[in-house]
Amino acid sequence: MAEKNMHNQEALDKLKSIVDQIDIGTICSFSQESPYPHGVPMSRQEVDNEGNIWYICSAESETYKNIEKDPKVSVFYADPKNYTFLSINGTASLSRDQDRIDRYWNKMMEGWFEKGKEDPNIRLLRVSPRDAHYWDSNSNMIVNLFQMLKATITGNTEDIGKEGDLNL
């Protein structure tokens, strides 16, 4: 894979494109009671103009309780079919901004919050990336296998894809 580090708007566009493409990321929060991270899959609501990734969570969840004590998080996105991956480290913040909750609310949320969008346990989780790293082949598995075989024969890894740091 060729290395292509990205900065500023280009990095933000790449982050947004991968998160929007994959949607579900595993958010890992950290508990003082365990040396291991607590990971849960969550669907993103939005990547804003600053690169913050927004989710809806419950104030009763372990993720929420962990972040209240330690805002450090890692988020992992993976699309193995297309060989696209994203690893993010950052800080999380929690809020109850009703305007934003109204904007993000959809029918699927009703399965998680029985009292609707006025449920007192609804919280917004905002992840602000500090560093991120991506792997992206821009093609499907069959093309990737062909490109890897070709790279093995020729030694040219440019066609396999790109990976690098996203400096936001």
N, C-alpha and C positions, 0 to 999 in steps of 0.2 A: 504494500500500500504506500502510496505517496503521501508525504506529510504536507498538510496545508493548514497552518495556523491562521485564525481569522481574528480580526479586531473590530471593535466598535459596531457600526451598523451592519457590516457584513456578518459578524459573529451573532448579533441579535437576530438577523434574518434567518441564519442557519438554525439557531436554537428554536425559533418559532416554527420553522418549517418541519423540523423533526418532531417536536412536541405535538403539533397539529396533525401530522401524519399518523403518529402512533397513538395518541390520546391517553392511553392508560400507562401510568408510570408507577413504579414501586417506590413509595416514600419510606425512608428509613429514619426513624427518630431514635433517641438514645435515652435509656432509663438508667438512673443511678443504682438500681437494684440488679442490673444484669450487665455483664461485659459484652453482650451481643446486641446488635441493633434490632429494633422492632420494625418489620417491614410490612406494609399493606399496599395493595394496588388501589390507585385512585384515578378517577377521570378528571382531567384538567377542565377548568371552565374557560380560562383565557390566559394567553400570554400577552401582557400589556406592553405599552411602548417602551418601558424601561427594562423589559426582559423578566419581570416578575411573573411567576406562574401561580395562578389562583385555583383553589379547590374549595369545595364545601365539605365540612366534616362535622362530627358531633362532639359536643362538650363532654359527652360521656365516654368517648373513645380513649384507648390507651395512647394513641398518637397525640391527641390533644393534651392529655395529662403530661406526657413526656416533654412536649414542646413548651408547656408552661414553665417547666423547671430548667430546660436546656434547649435553646432555640436552634441548635446545630442540627442540620438534616443532610441526607444524601438522597438523591432521586435518580432512579435508573429507568431508562426507556429502551425497549428492545423490539425490533422487528426482524426476527431471524430469516423470514422468507426473502426479504430484500437486503439482508446484511446491513441494516442500519441500527446503530446503537448510540446512546447518549448517556453520559454519566455526569451528574451535577452535584456539587457540594455547595452548601449555602446556609443561610439562616432563614428561619421561619418566624412569622408573626401571626397572631390570632386577633380576630375582630368580629364585630357583629354589626356591620354596615348594612342596614336594611335595604338601602337603594341598590347596593350591589347584589344582595341576596335576591331581591325582586328581579333583577336583570338576569341572574343565572338560573332562576327557578325553572324547572321543567317537570313534566309528568313522571319521569324516572325518579326524581327526588322524593316523590310521595311514598315510594316504597321504603325509604330510609327514615322519613320523618312523618309519622302518622298525623301529627297536628298541622300539617301544611307548612307554608313558608313563615308562619308566625311561631313555629315551634321554638320554645326557649332554649333548646339545645343546639340549634343551628349556629355554626361558627364558620367564618371564612378563614382559610389558611392561605397565607401568601408566602411563597418561597422566593427569596431573593438570591439568585445564583452568585457565588463568589468566584468559583472556577468551574469549568465544564470541559469535557473532552468528548469528541464524536468519532465514530467510524461509519463511513457511508460509501457503499459501492455504486449507488445509482442504477442498479439493475437487479434482476431476479436471480434465484439460486442457480438455474441452469447456465445462464450467462456467466455468473461468478465462477462456477466450477470450470467452465471452459477457459476463462481468463486466468485462473490459478494454474491450470495445466500449462497454458501458454507461457506464463511467468516462470514456471519450473524449467521449461525447455529453453527459453530465451534469456532469463534473468531480468527481464524488464517487468517491474511491478507497477508501473504507472497505470495500467488498465484495470487493476484489481479494485481500485477505489481510492478514497482519501480518508485520512484521519488527522486529527490535530486538536489543538487547544482552541477554545472559544473565549477570547478575552473581551468581556463585556464592559 
